[in-house]
Amino acid sequence: MSNESKSIALPPVIVMAYDDEPLKLFALRSAGPYIHVVGHDRTQPIGFPADRVYVYDERRFRALRRAWEAKDADKLSTLMLRCANWHESP
């Protein structure tokens, strides 16, 4: 990854990772059915299915984290239904 791409502000997203753990990551690019995201260090991009990447909202993210930490699968599912999928701007 070039130094130029490391300095560009990337949009935060909510990613529902392994075991439905909600993570705050940063969208790098769309690649077919996947969205490549990175963490704060931006050195290890990983692709997640597009239907597991959502528009970031701090309040919603905190609620998802609380439900996940409480192991409340019903609450987590309900909250996930209210999340909007992230789509790369043209």
Backbone bond lengths (Angstrom), bond angles and torsions (degrees), N, CA, C in turn:
res aa  C-N    CA-C-N  psi(-1)  N-CA   C-N-CA  omega(-1)  CA-C   N-CA-C  phi
1 M - - - 1.446 - - 1.516 107.76 -
2 S 1.311 117.25 132.85 1.452 120.83 -176.73 1.519 111.32 -75.16
3 N 1.344 115.46 161.63 1.463 120.13 176.81 1.512 110.58 -62.87
4 E 1.343 117.61 -33.24 1.451 120.96 179.88 1.523 111.12 -60.68
5 S 1.328 117.92 -45.46 1.467 120.32 -178.85 1.518 111.65 -68.99
6 K 1.330 117.68 -24.80 1.453 120.10 177.87 1.520 111.97 -72.51
7 S 1.335 117.77 -24.06 1.455 120.04 -176.51 1.524 112.96 -92.20
8 I 1.321 117.66 -10.90 1.462 121.77 -179.83 1.520 109.27 -75.81
9 A 1.339 115.34 135.02 1.465 119.80 177.24 1.527 108.69 -70.55
10 L 1.305 116.48 122.99 1.457 121.91 179.65 1.525 109.38 -102.59
11 P 1.331 117.04 144.94 1.461 119.58 -179.07 1.534 111.57 -72.07
12 P 1.327 116.38 133.71 1.463 118.76 174.77 1.525 109.36 -70.45
13 V 1.323 115.65 147.66 1.461 122.28 177.28 1.519 108.78 -139.40
14 I 1.308 115.51 160.28 1.461 121.38 170.96 1.518 106.47 -98.87
15 V 1.314 116.09 126.60 1.459 121.38 177.21 1.522 107.98 -115.66
16 M 1.318 115.78 129.27 1.446 120.48 174.49 1.522 106.29 -89.95
17 A 1.312 116.18 102.56 1.456 122.99 -172.69 1.528 110.96 -90.94
18 Y 1.324 115.11 -160.34 1.461 122.01 -179.85 1.525 110.67 -51.51
19 D 1.307 117.06 136.37 1.461 123.28 179.28 1.535 111.60 61.73
20 D 1.347 116.23 27.06 1.468 123.47 -179.88 1.525 113.58 59.61
21 E 1.326 116.85 27.06 1.468 118.86 176.90 1.524 109.21 -74.03
22 P 1.354 117.30 122.82 1.458 119.59 177.42 1.536 110.28 -77.73
23 L 1.334 115.00 128.99 1.461 121.11 178.99 1.521 109.63 -124.86
24 K 1.321 116.34 144.98 1.461 120.86 172.09 1.524 106.48 -93.68
25 L 1.334 115.24 114.02 1.452 121.70 177.80 1.522 107.91 -129.21
26 F 1.333 116.89 -171.71 1.455 120.93 -176.07 1.520 109.66 -128.74
27 A 1.339 116.01 128.27 1.461 121.40 -177.62 1.517 110.48 -73.34
28 L 1.309 115.10 129.14 1.460 121.59 -179.75 1.532 110.28 -100.06
29 R 1.340 116.20 -51.68 1.464 120.07 -179.75 1.534 109.53 -169.27
30 S 1.326 113.91 160.23 1.463 120.79 171.83 1.515 108.21 -90.57
31 A 1.295 116.52 143.64 1.468 121.88 176.97 1.518 107.50 -143.62
32 G 1.321 115.93 90.20 1.461 120.34 -177.28 1.511 109.91 63.80
33 P 1.337 117.00 -128.15 1.467 119.35 -177.80 1.529 113.15 -83.00
34 Y 1.328 117.18 8.48 1.470 121.24 -177.10 1.520 111.18 -119.36
35 I 1.316 114.33 153.75 1.461 121.17 171.90 1.521 105.91 -117.69
36 H 1.304 115.85 125.02 1.458 120.45 178.42 1.518 107.96 -85.87
37 V 1.318 115.29 128.95 1.463 122.05 -178.36 1.524 109.09 -127.04
38 V 1.324 114.25 160.94 1.460 120.53 177.57 1.516 108.56 -137.59
39 G 1.340 114.68 161.69 1.458 120.89 173.23 1.520 109.11 -90.38
40 H 1.308 116.48 -163.37 1.466 120.78 -178.08 1.521 113.04 -63.31
41 D 1.327 118.42 -31.79 1.467 119.35 -177.90 1.532 112.34 -79.70
42 R 1.313 118.63 -19.47 1.460 125.31 175.27 1.525 114.63 59.45
43 T 1.314 118.07 19.86 1.459 119.58 -177.83 1.518 113.72 -99.69
44 Q 1.310 118.99 -14.48 1.463 121.69 -176.01 1.529 111.02 -128.24
45 P 1.343 117.95 76.63 1.460 118.30 178.51 1.531 111.14 -63.94
46 I 1.302 114.69 147.82 1.466 120.54 177.21 1.532 107.33 -139.03
47 G 1.329 115.86 144.20 1.457 120.03 -179.92 1.518 111.32 -96.38
48 F 1.313 115.29 132.54 1.464 122.15 174.44 1.518 108.22 -117.49
49 P 1.327 117.95 147.08 1.463 119.19 174.25 1.529 109.44 -55.31
50 A 1.323 115.89 138.58 1.466 120.90 -176.20 1.524 112.45 -56.05
51 D 1.329 117.52 -31.17 1.462 119.22 -179.13 1.532 112.97 -76.70
52 R 1.340 117.42 4.15 1.473 121.96 177.02 1.520 111.36 -112.49
53 V 1.347 117.05 7.56 1.460 122.31 -177.35 1.529 108.25 -119.70
54 Y 1.330 115.45 125.77 1.464 121.18 -172.70 1.518 112.08 -124.74
55 V 1.325 114.70 157.46 1.466 121.90 174.46 1.524 107.92 -59.17
56 Y 1.332 116.67 135.93 1.463 120.41 -177.17 1.520 110.78 -80.75
57 D 1.307 114.81 133.08 1.458 123.82 172.98 1.527 105.43 -142.82
58 E 1.319 116.53 119.90 1.471 120.83 -173.85 1.532 112.31 -57.57
59 R 1.305 116.62 -45.57 1.469 120.18 -178.49 1.532 111.34 -63.18
60 R 1.317 115.35 -44.61 1.461 119.69 179.39 1.533 110.22 -65.99
61 F 1.328 116.93 -40.11 1.469 120.67 178.56 1.532 110.51 -59.94
62 R 1.322 116.97 -46.19 1.479 120.02 179.73 1.522 110.76 -61.24
63 A 1.336 117.09 -40.98 1.474 120.79 179.25 1.534 110.39 -64.54
64 L 1.329 116.96 -41.82 1.465 120.56 177.23 1.524 110.85 -62.34
65 R 1.318 117.33 -43.36 1.471 120.92 179.29 1.529 111.06 -62.10
66 R 1.331 116.10 -44.16 1.482 119.43 179.34 1.524 110.60 -60.23
67 A 1.331 116.92 -45.07 1.471 120.70 -179.70 1.527 110.22 -64.03
68 W 1.325 116.74 -41.84 1.470 119.85 -179.54 1.526 110.52 -65.98
69 E 1.328 117.03 -45.04 1.468 120.58 -179.77 1.518 111.99 -64.31
70 A 1.347 117.07 -31.09 1.459 121.68 177.76 1.534 111.75 -82.34
71 K 1.325 116.30 -3.09 1.462 122.05 -177.64 1.532 112.04 58.19
72 D 1.344 115.19 35.94 1.457 122.44 179.97 1.535 108.66 -96.17
73 A 1.329 115.80 85.30 1.465 121.75 -175.12 1.530 112.48 -62.05
74 D 1.327 117.43 -36.57 1.471 120.09 179.69 1.517 110.73 -64.79
75 K 1.314 117.14 -46.48 1.464 121.91 179.11 1.526 110.03 -63.51
76 L 1.323 116.75 -43.10 1.458 121.47 179.82 1.530 110.22 -60.32
77 S 1.320 117.19 -45.31 1.469 121.12 178.96 1.518 111.70 -62.00
78 T 1.316 116.23 -42.93 1.466 120.71 178.91 1.521 110.86 -62.06
79 L 1.326 116.83 -45.12 1.469 120.93 179.68 1.525 111.39 -64.86
80 M 1.329 117.05 -39.06 1.467 120.52 -179.91 1.527 111.17 -63.06
81 L 1.319 117.42 -34.94 1.466 120.90 179.15 1.524 111.89 -63.97
82 R 1.312 117.08 -23.59 1.471 121.92 -179.52 1.526 112.95 -87.94
83 C 1.315 116.80 -5.32 1.466 121.04 -179.01 1.525 110.44 -85.42
84 A 1.331 115.21 141.33 1.465 120.56 176.54 1.524 109.30 -92.52
85 N 1.336 116.07 133.62 1.460 119.39 177.35 1.521 110.27 -63.81
86 W 1.322 115.24 144.55 1.462 121.49 178.80 1.526 108.81 -84.20
87 H 1.317 115.98 138.86 1.465 122.08 175.51 1.515 108.20 -132.50
88 E 1.316 116.11 134.42 1.458 121.18 179.19 1.523 110.30 -63.48
89 S 1.323 115.84 135.85 1.466 120.12 176.00 1.527 109.11 -69.23
90 P 1.336 116.02 143.11 1.480 117.99 -179.65 1.511 112.35 -67.03
